[in-house]
Amino acid sequence: MVEDDGSLLIRIRAAMPALRPSERRIAETFTGDPAAAANLSIAELAARCATSTTSVVRFYQRMGYAHFKDFRIDLTRAAAREELTTSSLPEVSGDIDRHDSLEGIVSKVATNETLSIADTARSLDMRALGRAVALLLAARRIDTFGVGASALVGLDLQQKLARIGRTAINWHDAHSAWTSAATLDAGCVAVAVSHTGATVDTVEFLAIARRSGAATVAITNFRDSPLAATADVTLTTAARETQFRSGALGSRIAQLMVVDCLFTGVAAASYDESMAALRNTYAVVHDRTVHKRG
């Protein structure tokens, strides 16, 4: 039996890209309404998902369970934990659709992003985060890169690190990122951001940096992704994506949370130096944006 802390649904979502079509239908049933699915028998699940009982058995075994009873217990616990997390939010269900009012859209986006943050906090590997913090602390230079919405997250990390005196560079063009990565060495760190972990340009950036001798950090939703395989340290998010995937509704907020944890870890480990830098940078900007009254 797997000792579950409420993360079973997180693990199911993370496994989805690698599942067979029949297993994916099973996963979607569990994540769509976990409390109801936990009350179904193996035969009932197979019928609802238009698959075989063998596929259901193979699925829960893939999740690390020898017995369906243990899987159902942990699924019930995960559903209860999720309900508690969103108990203060308006009650909503389903994905965003064309008939939603603005109020409904706000409620669904709030629920989606709240769960993305809560799930990421619960599943984030503290040992991996500590290793990433140590690498950034020791780095002579830090390069960040991402594509699309992930590029904004890489830029956010670069700007935060620069505020505390770290030499950090963000690349918005793939070719520039690659040529820069080729100049890195053992005193440098490359940080790549990709929700899927399969964005070709981002994977190539990290691979070049690694071949050059730099330490590599990946921020991605999928631990078994090509990007994670290229990284020395992988920080995983647990984002809730909707059919509005191009908007990166869940992934971006989860990535930004990981970036905030990474930055704060670096700042806390160099507290005096970082606080002095933050005071100085704040003073410079404040003096240029606030006009004193006579």
PANU-428085 format. One record per residue (C-alpha): residue number from 1; residue in three letters; chain; x, y, z. Coordinates in nm, 4 decimals. Example, Ala and Ser with C-alpha at 12.3 -4.5 7.8 and 13.67 -1.06 7.14 Angstrom:
% PANU-428085
+-----+------+-----+----------+----------+----------+
: seq : type : mol :       xx :       yy :       zz :
+-----+------+-----+----------+----------+----------+
:   1 :  Ala :   A :   1.2300 :  -0.4500 :   0.7800 :
:   2 :  Ser :   A :   1.3670 :  -0.1060 :   0.7140 :
+-----+------+-----+----------+----------+----------+
This chain:
% PANU-428085
+-----+------+-----+----------+----------+----------+
: seq : type : mol :       xx :       yy :       zz :
+-----+------+-----+----------+----------+----------+
:   1 :  Met :   A :   0.0000 :   0.0000 :   0.0000 :
:   2 :  Val :   A :   0.1239 :   0.3484 :  -0.0880 :
:   3 :  Glu :   A :   0.1291 :   0.5905 :   0.2048 :
:   4 :  Asp :   A :  -0.0586 :   0.8815 :   0.0530 :
:   5 :  Asp :   A :  -0.0612 :   1.2382 :   0.1857 :
:   6 :  Gly :   A :  -0.3400 :   1.3509 :  -0.0405 :
:   7 :  Ser :   A :  -0.1173 :   1.3601 :  -0.3484 :
:   8 :  Leu :   A :  -0.2740 :   1.0675 :  -0.5374 :
:   9 :  Leu :   A :  -0.4706 :   1.2997 :  -0.7670 :
:  10 :  Ile :   A :  -0.1527 :   1.4978 :  -0.8319 :
:  11 :  Arg :   A :   0.0273 :   1.1795 :  -0.9358 :
:  12 :  Ile :   A :  -0.2595 :   1.0752 :  -1.1622 :
:  13 :  Arg :   A :  -0.2586 :   1.4112 :  -1.3422 :
:  14 :  Ala :   A :   0.1191 :   1.4026 :  -1.3787 :
:  15 :  Ala :   A :   0.1027 :   1.0559 :  -1.5365 :
:  16 :  Met :   A :  -0.1642 :   1.1460 :  -1.7953 :
:  17 :  Pro :   A :   0.0615 :   1.2361 :  -2.0906 :
:  18 :  Ala :   A :   0.2244 :   0.8911 :  -2.0829 :
:  19 :  Leu :   A :  -0.0971 :   0.6882 :  -2.0442 :
:  20 :  Arg :   A :  -0.2583 :   0.4719 :  -2.3088 :
:  21 :  Pro :   A :  -0.5982 :   0.5963 :  -2.4345 :
:  22 :  Ser :   A :  -0.7884 :   0.3438 :  -2.2205 :
:  23 :  Glu :   A :  -0.5886 :   0.4315 :  -1.9087 :
:  24 :  Arg :   A :  -0.6294 :   0.8027 :  -1.9790 :
:  25 :  Arg :   A :  -1.0083 :   0.7626 :  -1.9770 :
:  26 :  Ile :   A :  -0.9791 :   0.5960 :  -1.6382 :
:  27 :  Ala :   A :  -0.7552 :   0.8774 :  -1.5102 :
:  28 :  Glu :   A :  -0.9996 :   1.1416 :  -1.6340 :
:  29 :  Thr :   A :  -1.2828 :   0.9659 :  -1.4502 :
:  30 :  Phe :   A :  -1.0864 :   0.9713 :  -1.1248 :
:  31 :  Thr :   A :  -0.9779 :   1.3346 :  -1.1580 :
:  32 :  Gly :   A :  -1.3145 :   1.4584 :  -1.2874 :
:  33 :  Asp :   A :  -1.5130 :   1.3485 :  -0.9816 :
:  34 :  Pro :   A :  -1.2818 :   1.1610 :  -0.7424 :
:  35 :  Ala :   A :  -1.5360 :   1.1266 :  -0.4610 :
:  36 :  Ala :   A :  -1.7899 :   0.9574 :  -0.6893 :
:  37 :  Ala :   A :  -1.5291 :   0.7451 :  -0.8670 :
:  38 :  Ala :   A :  -1.4024 :   0.6136 :  -0.5336 :
:  39 :  Asn :   A :  -1.7410 :   0.4447 :  -0.4817 :
:  40 :  Leu :   A :  -1.7311 :   0.2499 :  -0.8082 :
:  41 :  Ser :   A :  -1.6241 :  -0.1112 :  -0.8383 :
:  42 :  Ile :   A :  -1.3614 :  -0.2241 :  -1.0885 :
:  43 :  Ala :   A :  -1.6354 :  -0.3553 :  -1.3185 :
:  44 :  Glu :   A :  -1.8347 :  -0.0318 :  -1.2938 :
:  45 :  Leu :   A :  -1.5248 :   0.1753 :  -1.3730 :
:  46 :  Ala :   A :  -1.4440 :  -0.0429 :  -1.6722 :
:  47 :  Ala :   A :  -1.7971 :  -0.0022 :  -1.8075 :
:  48 :  Arg :   A :  -1.8020 :   0.3735 :  -1.7539 :
:  49 :  Cys :   A :  -1.4630 :   0.4169 :  -1.9241 :
:  50 :  Ala :   A :  -1.5438 :   0.1775 :  -2.2109 :
:  51 :  Thr :   A :  -1.2480 :  -0.0403 :  -2.1276 :
:  52 :  Ser :   A :  -1.1654 :  -0.3730 :  -1.9624 :
:  53 :  Thr :   A :  -1.1305 :  -0.4613 :  -1.5976 :
:  54 :  Thr :   A :  -0.7706 :  -0.5550 :  -1.6804 :
:  55 :  Ser :   A :  -0.7025 :  -0.1936 :  -1.7809 :
:  56 :  Val :   A :  -0.8426 :  -0.0699 :  -1.4483 :
:  57 :  Val :   A :  -0.6206 :  -0.3127 :  -1.2576 :
:  58 :  Arg :   A :  -0.3196 :  -0.2131 :  -1.4657 :
:  59 :  Phe :   A :  -0.3943 :   0.1532 :  -1.3947 :
:  60 :  Tyr :   A :  -0.4048 :   0.1329 :  -1.0150 :
:  61 :  Gln :   A :  -0.0981 :  -0.0895 :  -1.0158 :
:  62 :  Arg :   A :   0.0779 :   0.1746 :  -1.2250 :
:  63 :  Met :   A :  -0.0050 :   0.4208 :  -0.9486 :
:  64 :  Gly :   A :   0.1769 :   0.1944 :  -0.7033 :
:  65 :  Tyr :   A :  -0.1089 :  -0.0034 :  -0.5479 :
:  66 :  Ala :   A :  -0.1344 :  -0.3796 :  -0.5181 :
:  67 :  His :   A :  -0.5007 :  -0.3703 :  -0.4123 :
:  68 :  Phe :   A :  -0.7916 :  -0.1631 :  -0.5430 :
:  69 :  Lys :   A :  -0.9248 :  -0.1200 :  -0.1890 :
:  70 :  Asp :   A :  -0.6120 :   0.0724 :  -0.0864 :
:  71 :  Phe :   A :  -0.6312 :   0.2839 :  -0.4007 :
:  72 :  Arg :   A :  -0.9951 :   0.3760 :  -0.3260 :
:  73 :  Ile :   A :  -0.9107 :   0.4728 :   0.0328 :
:  74 :  Asp :   A :  -0.6379 :   0.7114 :  -0.0785 :
:  75 :  Leu :   A :  -0.8582 :   0.8482 :  -0.3569 :
:  76 :  Thr :   A :  -1.1251 :   0.9303 :  -0.0996 :
:  77 :  Arg :   A :  -0.8673 :   1.1028 :   0.1205 :
:  78 :  Ala :   A :  -0.7348 :   1.3044 :  -0.1739 :
:  79 :  Ala :   A :  -1.0884 :   1.4098 :  -0.2709 :
:  80 :  Ala :   A :  -1.1610 :   1.5212 :   0.0865 :
:  81 :  Arg :   A :  -0.8375 :   1.7204 :   0.1043 :
:  82 :  Glu :   A :  -0.9194 :   1.8896 :  -0.2270 :
:  83 :  Glu :   A :  -1.2684 :   1.9771 :  -0.1067 :
:  84 :  Leu :   A :  -1.1236 :   2.1302 :   0.2108 :
:  85 :  Thr :   A :  -0.8779 :   2.3389 :   0.0054 :
:  86 :  Thr :   A :  -1.1588 :   2.4936 :  -0.1990 :
:  87 :  Ser :   A :  -1.4242 :   2.5134 :   0.0754 :
:  88 :  Ser :   A :  -1.3899 :   2.8913 :   0.1029 :
:  89 :  Leu :   A :  -1.4362 :   2.9429 :  -0.2715 :
:  90 :  Pro :   A :  -1.7676 :   2.9653 :  -0.4594 :
:  91 :  Glu :   A :  -1.8981 :   2.6201 :  -0.5565 :
:  92 :  Val :   A :  -1.8242 :   2.5545 :  -0.9239 :
:  93 :  Ser :   A :  -1.7879 :   2.2467 :  -1.1401 :
:  94 :  Gly :   A :  -1.6560 :   2.1583 :  -1.4811 :
:  95 :  Asp :   A :  -1.4329 :   2.3386 :  -1.7255 :
:  96 :  Ile :   A :  -1.4865 :   2.6885 :  -1.8644 :
:  97 :  Asp :   A :  -1.7424 :   2.6818 :  -2.1454 :
:  98 :  Arg :   A :  -1.9171 :   2.9247 :  -2.3779 :
:  99 :  His :   A :  -2.2211 :   2.9610 :  -2.1523 :
: 100 :  Asp :   A :  -2.0326 :   3.0755 :  -1.8413 :
: 101 :  Ser :   A :  -2.1039 :   3.4205 :  -1.7032 :
: 102 :  Leu :   A :  -1.8176 :   3.6470 :  -1.6015 :
: 103 :  Glu :   A :  -1.8927 :   3.5571 :  -1.2394 :
: 104 :  Gly :   A :  -1.8694 :   3.1874 :  -1.3259 :
: 105 :  Ile :   A :  -1.5426 :   3.2398 :  -1.5132 :
: 106 :  Val :   A :  -1.3912 :   3.4229 :  -1.2153 :
: 107 :  Ser :   A :  -1.4987 :   3.1428 :  -0.9805 :
: 108 :  Lys :   A :  -1.3588 :   2.8681 :  -1.2031 :
: 109 :  Val :   A :  -1.0297 :   3.0471 :  -1.2638 :
: 110 :  Ala :   A :  -0.9930 :   3.1139 :  -0.8890 :
: 111 :  Thr :   A :  -1.0615 :   2.7499 :  -0.8058 :
: 112 :  Asn :   A :  -0.8247 :   2.6229 :  -1.0744 :
: 113 :  Glu :   A :  -0.5390 :   2.8472 :  -0.9675 :
: 114 :  Thr :   A :  -0.5955 :   2.7894 :  -0.5946 :
: 115 :  Leu :   A :  -0.5722 :   2.4140 :  -0.6489 :
: 116 :  Ser :   A :  -0.2653 :   2.4522 :  -0.8723 :
: 117 :  Ile :   A :  -0.0851 :   2.6397 :  -0.5952 :
: 118 :  Ala :   A :  -0.2019 :   2.4037 :  -0.3185 :
: 119 :  Asp :   A :  -0.1095 :   2.0914 :  -0.5153 :
: 120 :  Thr :   A :   0.2311 :   2.2321 :  -0.6094 :
: 121 :  Ala :   A :   0.3083 :   2.3242 :  -0.2485 :
: 122 :  Arg :   A :   0.2114 :   1.9742 :  -0.1369 :
: 123 :  Ser :   A :   0.4144 :   1.7908 :  -0.3997 :
: 124 :  Leu :   A :   0.7231 :   2.0123 :  -0.4273 :
: 125 :  Asp :   A :   1.0363 :   1.8140 :  -0.3411 :
: 126 :  Met :   A :   1.2074 :   2.0014 :  -0.0568 :
: 127 :  Arg :   A :   1.5376 :   1.8231 :  -0.1136 :
: 128 :  Ala :   A :   1.5376 :   1.9213 :  -0.4812 :
: 129 :  Leu :   A :   1.4448 :   2.2795 :  -0.3898 :
: 130 :  Gly :   A :   1.7342 :   2.2902 :  -0.1430 :
: 131 :  Arg :   A :   1.9749 :   2.1653 :  -0.4095 :
: 132 :  Ala :   A :   1.8511 :   2.4276 :  -0.6569 :
: 133 :  Val :   A :   1.8918 :   2.7046 :  -0.3984 :
: 134 :  Ala :   A :   2.2481 :   2.5896 :  -0.3267 :
: 135 :  Leu :   A :   2.3338 :   2.5884 :  -0.6981 :
: 136 :  Leu :   A :   2.2025 :   2.9423 :  -0.7486 :
: 137 :  Leu :   A :   2.3829 :   3.0662 :  -0.4383 :
: 138 :  Ala :   A :   2.7155 :   2.9365 :  -0.5678 :
: 139 :  Ala :   A :   2.6672 :   3.0421 :  -0.9302 :
: 140 :  Arg :   A :   2.8799 :   3.3100 :  -1.0914 :
: 141 :  Arg :   A :   2.6073 :   3.3573 :  -1.3523 :
: 142 :  Ile :   A :   2.2513 :   3.2290 :  -1.3980 :
: 143 :  Asp :   A :   2.0811 :   3.2016 :  -1.7384 :
: 144 :  Thr :   A :   1.7039 :   3.1498 :  -1.7643 :
: 145 :  Phe :   A :   1.4961 :   3.0482 :  -2.0650 :
: 146 :  Gly :   A :   1.1421 :   2.9483 :  -2.1574 :
: 147 :  Val :   A :   0.9037 :   2.9720 :  -2.4515 :
: 148 :  Gly :   A :   0.5624 :   3.1416 :  -2.4546 :
: 149 :  Ala :   A :   0.4065 :   3.1803 :  -2.1098 :
: 150 :  Ser :   A :   0.7054 :   2.9996 :  -1.9593 :
: 151 :  Ala :   A :   0.9283 :   3.2775 :  -2.0933 :
: 152 :  Leu :   A :   0.7488 :   3.5202 :  -1.8609 :
: 153 :  Val :   A :   0.8281 :   3.2927 :  -1.5683 :
: 154 :  Gly :   A :   1.1965 :   3.2781 :  -1.6647 :
: 155 :  Leu :   A :   1.2017 :   3.6573 :  -1.6898 :
: 156 :  Asp :   A :   1.0388 :   3.6870 :  -1.3472 :
: 157 :  Leu :   A :   1.3109 :   3.4713 :  -1.1920 :
: 158 :  Gln :   A :   1.5861 :   3.6702 :  -1.3649 :
: 159 :  Gln :   A :   1.4454 :   4.0017 :  -1.2450 :
: 160 :  Lys :   A :   1.4075 :   3.8789 :  -0.8877 :
: 161 :  Leu :   A :   1.7639 :   3.7470 :  -0.8767 :
: 162 :  Ala :   A :   1.8976 :   4.0713 :  -1.0229 :
: 163 :  Arg :   A :   1.7231 :   4.2638 :  -0.7425 :
: 164 :  Ile :   A :   1.9454 :   4.0883 :  -0.4864 :
: 165 :  Gly :   A :   2.2682 :   4.1349 :  -0.6780 :
: 166 :  Arg :   A :   2.2877 :   3.8024 :  -0.8594 :
: 167 :  Thr :   A :   2.4210 :   3.8044 :  -1.2145 :
: 168 :  Ala :   A :   2.1207 :   3.6669 :  -1.4009 :
: 169 :  Ile :   A :   2.0349 :   3.6822 :  -1.7722 :
: 170 :  Asn :   A :   1.7059 :   3.5930 :  -1.9394 :
: 171 :  Trp :   A :   1.6927 :   3.4940 :  -2.3055 :
: 172 :  His :   A :   1.3747 :   3.5503 :  -2.5075 :
: 173 :  Asp :   A :   1.5132 :   3.4109 :  -2.8346 :
: 174 :  Ala :   A :   1.6032 :   3.0428 :  -2.8747 :
: 175 :  His :   A :   1.9120 :   3.0963 :  -3.0883 :
: 176 :  Ser :   A :   2.0477 :   3.3569 :  -2.8474 :
: 177 :  Ala :   A :   1.9761 :   3.1219 :  -2.5581 :
: 178 :  Trp :   A :   2.1606 :   2.8372 :  -2.7289 :
: 179 :  Thr :   A :   2.4673 :   3.0434 :  -2.8141 :
: 180 :  Ser :   A :   2.4784 :   3.1749 :  -2.4589 :
: 181 :  Ala :   A :   2.4397 :   2.8238 :  -2.3172 :
: 182 :  Ala :   A :   2.7421 :   2.7152 :  -2.5184 :
: 183 :  Thr :   A :   2.9567 :   2.9701 :  -2.3307 :
: 184 :  Leu :   A :   2.8562 :   2.8555 :  -1.9823 :
: 185 :  Asp :   A :   3.0901 :   2.6608 :  -1.7575 :
: 186 :  Ala :   A :   3.0996 :   2.4861 :  -1.4203 :
: 187 :  Gly :   A :   3.0534 :   2.8155 :  -1.2382 :
: 188 :  Cys :   A :   2.7188 :   2.8812 :  -1.4059 :
: 189 :  Val :   A :   2.3601 :   2.7575 :  -1.3735 :
: 190 :  Ala :   A :   2.1001 :   2.7273 :  -1.6493 :
: 191 :  Val :   A :   1.7322 :   2.7328 :  -1.5493 :
: 192 :  Ala :   A :   1.4720 :   2.6186 :  -1.8026 :
: 193 :  Val :   A :   1.0941 :   2.6480 :  -1.7669 :
: 194 :  Ser :   A :   0.8409 :   2.4356 :  -1.9579 :
: 195 :  His :   A :   0.5016 :   2.3081 :  -1.8443 :
: 196 :  Thr :   A :   0.5130 :   1.9961 :  -2.0620 :
: 197 :  Gly :   A :   0.8881 :   1.9534 :  -2.0366 :
: 198 :  Ala :   A :   0.8821 :   1.8686 :  -2.4064 :
: 199 :  Thr :   A :   0.9325 :   2.2100 :  -2.5708 :
: 200 :  Val :   A :   1.2152 :   2.1394 :  -2.8157 :
: 201 :  Asp :   A :   1.3880 :   2.4787 :  -2.7899 :
: 202 :  Thr :   A :   1.3843 :   2.4680 :  -2.4099 :
: 203 :  Val :   A :   1.5144 :   2.1111 :  -2.3910 :
: 204 :  Glu :   A :   1.7947 :   2.2006 :  -2.6340 :
: 205 :  Phe :   A :   1.8920 :   2.5039 :  -2.4255 :
: 206 :  Leu :   A :   1.9345 :   2.2925 :  -2.1141 :
: 207 :  Ala :   A :   2.1158 :   2.0147 :  -2.3041 :
: 208 :  Ile :   A :   2.3705 :   2.2608 :  -2.4481 :
: 209 :  Ala :   A :   2.4249 :   2.4178 :  -2.1061 :
: 210 :  Arg :   A :   2.4819 :   2.0775 :  -1.9514 :
: 211 :  Arg :   A :   2.7329 :   1.9776 :  -2.2212 :
: 212 :  Ser :   A :   2.9147 :   2.3046 :  -2.1546 :
: 213 :  Gly :   A :   2.9586 :   2.2070 :  -1.7897 :
: 214 :  Ala :   A :   2.6916 :   2.4238 :  -1.6277 :
: 215 :  Ala :   A :   2.4563 :   2.2951 :  -1.3590 :
: 216 :  Thr :   A :   2.1013 :   2.2644 :  -1.4903 :
: 217 :  Val :   A :   1.7641 :   2.3218 :  -1.3233 :
: 218 :  Ala :   A :   1.4262 :   2.2386 :  -1.4799 :
: 219 :  Ile :   A :   1.0862 :   2.3714 :  -1.3734 :
: 220 :  Thr :   A :   0.8183 :   2.1495 :  -1.5276 :
: 221 :  Asn :   A :   0.4928 :   1.9720 :  -1.4540 :
: 222 :  Phe :   A :   0.6190 :   1.6294 :  -1.5602 :
: 223 :  Arg :   A :   0.9064 :   1.4533 :  -1.3853 :
: 224 :  Asp :   A :   0.9441 :   1.1977 :  -1.6648 :
: 225 :  Ser :   A :   0.9713 :   1.4612 :  -1.9391 :
: 226 :  Pro :   A :   1.2695 :   1.5162 :  -2.1746 :
: 227 :  Leu :   A :   1.3491 :   1.8427 :  -1.9948 :
: 228 :  Ala :   A :   1.3664 :   1.6700 :  -1.6570 :
: 229 :  Ala :   A :   1.5958 :   1.4050 :  -1.8044 :
: 230 :  Thr :   A :   1.8378 :   1.6828 :  -1.9046 :
: 231 :  Ala :   A :   1.8393 :   1.8535 :  -1.5635 :
: 232 :  Asp :   A :   2.0580 :   1.8017 :  -1.2601 :
: 233 :  Val :   A :   1.7678 :   1.9230 :  -1.0451 :
: 234 :  Thr :   A :   1.3980 :   1.9106 :  -1.1343 :
: 235 :  Leu :   A :   1.1357 :   2.1220 :  -0.9565 :
: 236 :  Thr :   A :   0.7896 :   1.9933 :  -1.0446 :
: 237 :  Thr :   A :   0.4660 :   2.1865 :  -1.0478 :
: 238 :  Ala :   A :   0.1215 :   2.0286 :  -1.0116 :
: 239 :  Ala :   A :  -0.0808 :   2.2573 :  -1.2348 :
: 240 :  Arg :   A :  -0.4494 :   2.2190 :  -1.3208 :
: 241 :  Glu :   A :  -0.4797 :   2.2831 :  -1.6934 :
: 242 :  Thr :   A :  -0.8138 :   2.3450 :  -1.8642 :
: 243 :  Gln :   A :  -0.9144 :   2.3287 :  -2.2301 :
: 244 :  Phe :   A :  -0.7959 :   2.6922 :  -2.2451 :
: 245 :  Arg :   A :  -0.4407 :   2.5538 :  -2.2433 :
: 246 :  Ser :   A :  -0.3002 :   2.8344 :  -2.4600 :
: 247 :  Gly :   A :  -0.3765 :   3.0733 :  -2.1747 :
: 248 :  Ala :   A :  -0.1628 :   2.8686 :  -1.9335 :
: 249 :  Leu :   A :  -0.4212 :   2.9280 :  -1.6622 :
: 250 :  Gly :   A :  -0.2870 :   2.6759 :  -1.4135 :
: 251 :  Ser :   A :   0.0704 :   2.6182 :  -1.5244 :
: 252 :  Arg :   A :   0.1923 :   2.9777 :  -1.5089 :
: 253 :  Ile :   A :   0.0663 :   3.0432 :  -1.1555 :
: 254 :  Ala :   A :   0.2214 :   2.7157 :  -1.0339 :
: 255 :  Gln :   A :   0.5526 :   2.7969 :  -1.2043 :
: 256 :  Leu :   A :   0.5560 :   3.1446 :  -1.0509 :
: 257 :  Met :   A :   0.5009 :   2.9923 :  -0.7088 :
: 258 :  Val :   A :   0.8033 :   2.7644 :  -0.7554 :
: 259 :  Val :   A :   1.0089 :   3.0628 :  -0.8746 :
: 260 :  Asp :   A :   0.9048 :   3.2596 :  -0.5656 :
: 261 :  Cys :   A :   1.0101 :   2.9707 :  -0.3406 :
: 262 :  Leu :   A :   1.3420 :   2.9393 :  -0.5237 :
: 263 :  Phe :   A :   1.4144 :   3.3119 :  -0.5081 :
: 264 :  Thr :   A :   1.3111 :   3.3419 :  -0.1429 :
: 265 :  Gly :   A :   1.5305 :   3.0450 :  -0.0561 :
: 266 :  Val :   A :   1.8303 :   3.2150 :  -0.2171 :
: 267 :  Ala :   A :   1.7503 :   3.5474 :  -0.0486 :
: 268 :  Ala :   A :   1.7057 :   3.3863 :   0.2936 :
: 269 :  Ala :   A :   2.0343 :   3.1948 :   0.2639 :
: 270 :  Ser :   A :   2.2168 :   3.5229 :   0.1943 :
: 271 :  Tyr :   A :   1.9916 :   3.7306 :   0.4167 :
: 272 :  Asp :   A :   2.2045 :   4.0343 :   0.5057 :
: 273 :  Glu :   A :   2.3422 :   4.0770 :   0.1557 :
: 274 :  Ser :   A :   2.0023 :   4.0262 :  -0.0071 :
: 275 :  Met :   A :   1.8146 :   4.2605 :   0.2267 :
: 276 :  Ala :   A :   2.0705 :   4.5346 :   0.1661 :
: 277 :  Ala :   A :   2.0341 :   4.4888 :  -0.2096 :
: 278 :  Leu :   A :   1.6547 :   4.4944 :  -0.1870 :
: 279 :  Arg :   A :   1.6614 :   4.8160 :   0.0163 :
: 280 :  Asn :   A :   1.8984 :   4.9794 :  -0.2327 :
: 281 :  Thr :   A :   1.7040 :   4.8739 :  -0.5410 :
: 282 :  Tyr :   A :   1.3758 :   4.9787 :  -0.3830 :
: 283 :  Ala :   A :   1.5178 :   5.3197 :  -0.2953 :
: 284 :  Val :   A :   1.6388 :   5.3804 :  -0.6508 :
: 285 :  Val :   A :   1.3008 :   5.2973 :  -0.8061 :
: 286 :  His :   A :   1.1004 :   5.4708 :  -0.5323 :
: 287 :  Asp :   A :   1.2902 :   5.7983 :  -0.5698 :
: 288 :  Arg :   A :   1.2117 :   5.8043 :  -0.9424 :
: 289 :  Thr :   A :   0.8414 :   5.7177 :  -0.9153 :
: 290 :  Val :   A :   0.7214 :   5.9102 :  -0.6096 :
: 291 :  His :   A :   0.7202 :   6.2886 :  -0.6099 :
: 292 :  Lys :   A :   0.7593 :   6.4438 :  -0.2658 :
: 293 :  Arg :   A :   0.5060 :   6.7058 :  -0.1710 :
: 294 :  Gly :   A :   0.6343 :   7.0504 :  -0.0912 :
+-----+------+-----+----------+----------+----------+
